[in-house]
Amino acid sequence: MDLDFSPVWAGWRELLHGALVTVEITACSLGLGCVLGLLVGIGRLDPRRRWLYGACTAYVAAIRGTPLLVQLFILFFGLPHFGILLPAFLCGVLGLGVYSGAYVSEIVRGAIQSIDRGQTLAAQSLGMTPALAMRHIILPQAVVRMIPPLGNEFIALIKNSALVSLLTIHDLMHEGQKIISVSYRSLEVYLAIAMVYFALTGTVTLVLRHFEQRLRQGGLVR
């Protein structure tokens, strides 16, 4: 069987546009996921606040315990039954962001708990409130420790973003499927899509590795 990549070359502009949409939706989703993850991660630090701890724990359990595709379909196909009709792009960002937030929250919680509790006690002995100690002492150190696992989450999010093509979002996968529908060269197109995803994740990996090395040289990461 001969491979024919001419449909890929003919549709490179569409694939490039789809790749840009993939990057855009991934970046927006990661931003939302980081905000949710930070709030939920902090909310799960103190079990004594039962209502907050319980709500955050329920959120993490529900999101991590159900498939991302089902969550996206609930937003896109389910909400209209309640009179809530959201644009496809917004559904994709919300779905990916909420999904990512559950995993980011565990990264945040683990990073904060890895900081020696003695630093919190020392800050409080100097008259700092717990919130002030968290903001100025604990979080800056924890953020540095979050960078490697957050990089892994970003890479996973890029790959998971392929699911939003099912919501009619014109991302990389959707544009590739449009080319397949007129050329019938599925293998060649999917190989090209795989190479683009590999290039995106590889670029993120290199950037994060360089950033982490800079932090190590500065003594911020051990």
C-alpha positions in Angstrom: 0.0 0.0 0.0 1.4 3.4 -1.1 1.1 6.4 1.2 -0.1 9.6 -0.4 0.4 12.7 1.7 -0.8 15.1 -1.0 -4.1 15.8 0.8 -2.1 16.7 3.9 0.1 19.2 2.0 -3.0 20.6 0.3 -4.7 21.1 3.6 -1.8 22.4 5.7 -3.4 25.7 6.3 -6.5 24.1 7.8 -4.3 21.8 10.0 -2.2 24.9 11.1 -5.4 26.7 12.0 -6.6 23.6 13.9 -3.3 23.4 15.8 -3.6 27.1 16.8 -7.2 26.4 18.1 -5.8 23.4 20.0 -3.2 25.6 21.7 -5.7 28.3 22.4 -8.3 26.0 24.0 -5.5 24.1 26.0 -4.1 27.4 27.3 -7.5 28.7 28.4 -8.4 25.3 30.0 -5.1 25.2 31.8 -5.6 28.7 33.2 -9.1 27.7 34.5 -7.8 24.4 35.8 -5.0 26.2 37.7 -7.4 28.6 39.4 -9.8 25.9 40.3 -7.0 23.6 41.4 -5.5 26.2 43.7 -8.8 26.9 45.4 -9.8 23.3 45.7 -6.4 22.2 46.8 -6.3 24.8 49.6 -9.9 23.8 50.5 -8.8 20.2 51.0 -6.0 21.1 53.5 -8.1 21.4 56.6 -10.7 18.6 57.3 -12.0 20.6 60.3 -13.8 22.9 57.8 -16.2 20.1 57.0 -18.5 21.8 54.5 -15.6 23.2 52.5 -13.5 20.1 52.7 -16.5 17.9 51.9 -17.5 20.0 48.8 -13.9 20.0 47.5 -13.5 16.3 48.0 -16.8 15.6 46.3 -15.8 17.7 43.3 -12.4 15.9 43.0 -14.1 12.4 43.4 -16.8 13.2 40.8 -14.5 14.6 38.2 -11.8 12.0 38.5 -14.3 9.2 38.7 -16.1 10.0 35.4 -14.8 10.1 31.8 -13.9 13.5 30.3 -15.9 12.7 27.2 -19.1 12.2 29.3 -18.4 15.5 31.1 -18.0 17.4 27.7 -21.2 15.8 26.4 -23.2 16.9 29.5 -22.1 20.5 29.0 -22.7 20.5 25.3 -25.8 18.3 24.9 -27.2 18.1 28.5 -27.3 21.8 29.5 -29.6 22.8 26.6 -32.3 20.7 28.3 -32.3 23.2 31.1 -32.3 26.2 28.8 -28.6 26.8 29.0 -27.0 26.9 25.6 -23.3 27.6 25.6 -20.9 28.0 22.6 -19.0 24.9 21.7 -15.6 26.6 22.4 -16.8 27.6 25.9 -18.1 24.1 26.6 -14.7 22.8 25.6 -12.8 25.2 27.8 -15.1 24.6 30.8 -15.0 20.8 30.4 -11.2 20.6 30.0 -10.7 23.2 32.7 -12.9 21.6 35.3 -11.4 18.2 34.5 -7.9 19.5 34.8 -8.7 21.4 38.0 -9.4 18.2 39.9 -5.9 16.9 39.1 -4.2 20.2 39.6 -5.8 20.4 43.1 -4.0 17.3 44.1 -0.8 18.7 42.8 -1.4 21.9 44.8 -2.3 20.0 48.0 0.7 17.7 47.7 3.1 20.6 47.1 1.8 22.6 50.1 1.9 19.7 52.4 5.5 19.0 51.3 6.6 22.3 52.9 7.9 21.9 56.4 5.2 22.8 58.9 7.8 24.5 61.0 7.9 27.4 58.5 4.2 28.0 59.1 4.7 27.9 62.9 7.7 30.3 62.6 5.7 32.7 60.5 2.8 32.6 63.0 5.3 33.2 65.9 6.2 36.4 64.1 2.6 37.6 64.2 1.6 36.5 60.7 -1.9 35.2 60.3 -2.3 31.7 58.7 -3.6 33.3 55.5 -0.6 35.7 55.4 1.8 32.9 56.0 0.3 30.9 53.3 0.5 33.7 50.8 4.0 35.0 51.5 5.8 31.9 52.9 4.2 28.6 51.9 2.8 29.2 48.4 5.9 30.8 46.8 7.9 27.7 47.8 5.1 25.3 46.8 4.6 26.9 43.4 8.2 26.0 42.5 7.6 22.4 43.4 4.4 22.3 41.4 6.1 23.2 38.1 7.2 19.6 37.0 3.8 17.9 37.7 2.0 20.9 36.2 4.0 20.4 33.1 2.8 16.9 32.9 -0.7 18.0 33.3 -0.3 20.6 30.5 1.0 17.8 28.2 -1.9 15.6 29.1 -4.4 18.4 28.5 -3.0 19.0 25.0 -3.7 15.3 24.2 -7.1 15.3 25.9 -8.1 18.4 23.9 -8.6 16.1 20.9 -12.0 15.2 22.4 -13.4 18.6 21.8 -13.5 17.9 18.1 -16.7 16.0 18.9 -18.3 19.3 20.0 -17.8 20.7 16.5 -14.8 22.8 17.6 -12.5 23.3 14.7 -9.4 22.1 16.5 -6.6 20.0 14.9 -8.5 16.7 15.1 -11.7 18.3 13.6 -9.7 19.8 10.7 -8.0 16.5 10.0 -11.3 14.7 9.9 -12.6 17.2 7.4 -9.6 16.5 5.1 -10.3 12.7 5.5 -13.9 13.2 4.5 -13.0 14.5 1.1 -9.7 12.6 0.4 -10.4 9.2 2.1 -6.7 9.1 3.1 -7.2 8.5 6.8 -3.9 6.9 7.6 -1.8 9.7 6.1 -3.9 12.4 7.8 -3.9 10.7 11.2 -0.1 10.3 11.0 0.2 14.0 10.2 -2.1 14.8 13.2 0.0 12.6 15.4 3.2 14.4 14.4 1.7 17.8 15.1 0.6 16.7 18.6 4.0 15.2 19.1 5.6 18.5 18.1 3.3 20.5 20.5 4.0 18.2 23.5 7.7 18.0 22.6 7.9 21.8 22.6 6.2 22.1 25.9 8.5 19.4 27.4 11.6 21.3 26.2 10.4 24.7 27.5 9.5 23.2 30.9 12.8 21.3 31.1 14.7 24.5 30.4 12.7 26.5 32.9 13.2 23.8 35.6 17.0 23.8 34.9 17.0 27.6 35.4 15.3 27.1 38.7 17.7 24.4 39.8 20.6 26.6 38.9 19.1 29.3 41.1 18.7 26.9 43.9 14.9 27.1 43.9 14.3 23.4 43.0 16.1 20.6 44.8 
